[in-house]
Amino acid sequence: MVLGVIGAGAMGSGIAQVAAQIGWDVIMYDLSKEQLSKSEQALEQTAKKLVEKGKWDPDDASKILARVKYVDSYSPMSACGLIIEAIVENLEVKKKVFTELEAHVRPDCILASNTSSLSIASIAGALKLPARALGIHFFNPAPVMPLVEIIPSVQTAPETTARAEKWIADWKKVGVIAKDTPGFIVNRVARPFYSESIRIYEEGWASFAEIDAALKKYGRFRMGPFELMDFIGNDVNYAVTESVFHAFYFDPRYRPSFTQKRHVEAGWLGRKSGRGYYSYGSEPREDVVMGGARGEQIMRRVVLMLMNEAIDAVFWNVASPKDIDLAMKRGVNYPKGLLAWADEWGLEDVLRGLEQLQAEYGEDRYRPSPLLRKMVREGARFFPVED
Ligand SMILES: NC(=O)c1ccc[n+]([C@@H]2O[C@H](COP(=O)([O-])OP(=O)(O)OC[C@H]3O[C@@H](n4cnc5c(N)ncnc54)[C@H](O)[C@@H]3O)[C@@H](O)[C@H]2O)c1
């Protein structure tokens, strides 16, 4: 099989590596020749490192490198059965690229976008054959993160989705099907990890370091929210929050925060700018110990909001409970699936916790999902009790 990749940036290069590793030929296109050669050099460097570490056999490494061809026009894309676009996150530019690309591809070629936040229906709408389009959303870095969200739009043919599912499984990735709604699964369900933590800080409950420590100690998250935002980049994380908030018609649950906005305005973007919520100078950061009731309360409030978001995603049929839990574990390394975790706490307890927050603040932001109320009423749970 031949994969076409449009956009040789961070994601396109990673996706090309994933496909070449399992034996697909890859044709990589970018508007910028400089970016194409950077991508080629980056893959060579990766191969060198993996051979040195003994993870790749030298012969296999040369075969993998030889499978990727770098081109500066769309015409070679006529060989592809699947093309994944990973260019700049701009709807107009993406639509233009899809329209132009379609003139060069076979009628049975599937066209996918790796967009994180744009609607697949709007991208597919630029095509003469929209039934061949869908979202195939990898996580960064694509060769490392197992999760891939597969997003059919209203126009996507069932056969297109079925073929994409098979290919993602062939690539040894964990595919989950998500509805074409803002943020798909992960970028929607994860929002409270950041926003509720920032709110706790804004209310003066605890410092960035204390909140991070509480979530790591009591929630067993690998990184705290502030460390993670600094790692992702506050500019990138803020842009996703704002785009999800707009796309949900300003639902208060997704409202961005002034704290993060001010950090972006100040140029405190995180690791990449040397300063975010933390400073990334030569001095090691002091470890904060977060013990006792306050730490547990902080963790509980953030996790309650995450659980509510995951439950609401089930309510709105964004994905199945199994896929939502899988997505959070394999796309963003959550220690547990949020729905299984809610079962473990007891749905009644989760509902009570959210109702207390809603009563305390009087805000719609804390409204429990209607599905949670219904399940509590019926004594239901998401997954059967394990033996
Ligand atoms: N970076 C992430 O963490 C991440 C994760 C998942 C999805 N995404 C999505 O993947 C896409 C790419 O993101 P990225 O981080 O790889 O970006 P990037 O900036 O690293 O790369 C984008 C590449 O697209 C090229 N490009 C721009 N316009 C083009 C055009 N008209 N034709 C061909 N090439 C063009 C640029 O030269 C650049 O090489 C975006 O839609 C983004 O939202 C990003």
The ligand as an ORCA input file, in Angstrom:
! r2SCAN-3c Opt
* xyz 0 1
  N       1.354     19.101     17.076
  C       0.448     18.367     17.705
  O       0.560     18.073     18.905
  C      -0.731     17.840     16.936
  C      -1.395     16.699     17.420
  C      -2.465     16.177     16.674
  C      -2.885     16.829     15.523
  N      -2.232     17.967     15.087
  C      -2.703     18.579     13.829
  O      -1.849     18.136     12.776
  C      -1.711     19.182     11.805
  C      -0.247     19.521     11.627
  O       0.315     19.912     12.858
  P       1.898     19.967     13.109
  O       2.074     20.168     14.554
  O       2.548     18.812     12.415
  O       2.256     21.315     12.322
  P       3.684     21.791     11.773
  O       3.640     23.273     11.798
  O       4.794     21.083     12.478
  O       3.676     21.282     10.247
  C       2.802     21.763      9.261
  C       3.469     21.558      7.907
  O       2.526     21.870      6.871
  C       3.194     22.561      5.843
  N       2.190     23.297      5.080
  C       1.520     24.418      5.444
  N       0.648     24.764      4.482
  C       0.762     23.830      3.499
  C       0.112     23.611      2.256
  N      -0.820     24.461      1.819
  N       0.471     22.539      1.510
  C       1.412     21.677      1.967
  N       2.074     21.831      3.121
  C       1.734     22.884      3.880
  C       4.227     23.431      6.529
  O       5.279     23.768      5.636
  C       4.682     22.492      7.658
  O       5.778     21.700      7.251
  C      -2.597     20.339     12.294
  O      -3.863     20.206     11.700
  C      -2.659     20.083     13.801
  O      -3.800     20.640     14.383
  C      -1.160     18.454     15.763
*
